[in-house]
Amino acid sequence: MSQSDHAGRSPVEAKDDAPLPPKVAGAAASHQLTDLAFFAGADPAIAKRNEARVRWIEFKPDALVMDFDDESDDVFVIIRGSVRVLMRTNLGHELILGDFEGGTIIGEMAAIDGLRRGANVTALVRTQVCRIPAAVFLDIVLGSPPVGLRLMRMLTARVRLGNMKLLEHTILSVRLRLLSELLRLARPARGAPGLVVSPPPIQSDLAARIGARREAVSRELNDLDHIGLIRRDRGALSIPKPDLIRSEIEKLGVVPGGRAGAS
């Protein structure tokens, strides 16, 4: 999922000449591929011969990392920060595939199958990435069994999550899809029972995550707050009884709140 114009020059490189470019550090700036958790166990000789071909880039919040239908095939490893991956139709409808943080790779599909990008990726916060040409990525993955196995497990986890969301969309009501997504986003609350999502998600983002209209999500959140299944406080959305929600979803044969694994 990275970017390359028709002349073979990536938009990231094009930004280097722009007034407000992302910060770029060369491969010599104390970074090494084998420092990245994803490449743990990589063949040292293969990693060494490819060091000079990777770039270490920093994106500002809201900066475009790659866009739908790009012809490029670079792979990005997120070092720190987070990005949002979404699909968008020609009519402007959006589906958020997920938010990914440090240690995750993005863009691997185009490197593997050679097709155009299928999603848009935008930095949510200041984000540092390692940009790796497809040929380098495949050289390391195919020549280093531990890295190849890690990639397969990561892709398998993403397929499982995609299958689960498809099942949810087919079987569950908007309310239960919303609750399952909130469980997916939530973390244990500090010093209190239940789970919490902090900061509270934007309603339009929740709608784009579960394939629903924002108005429907707003209505369901109000109802869920009224009956006590969620609690909206300043700066957080709390889920005081997650087990109750899970049991209701599981009655329909769906395991709620599954996440994709990251390597």
Secondary structure, 3 states (H helix, E strand, C coil): CCCCCCCCCCHHHHHCCCCCCCEEECCCCCCCHHHCHHHCCCCHHHHHHHHHHCEEEEECCCCEEECCCCCCCCEEEEEECEEEEEEECCCCCEEEEEEEECCCEECHHHHHHCCCCCCEEEECCCEEEEEECHHHHHHHHHHCHHHHHHHHHHHHHHHHHHHHHHHHHHHCCHHHHHHHHHHHHCEECCCCCCEEECCCCCHHHHHHHHCCCHHHHHHHHHHHHHHCCCEEECCEEEECCHHHHHHHHHCCCCCCCCCCCCC
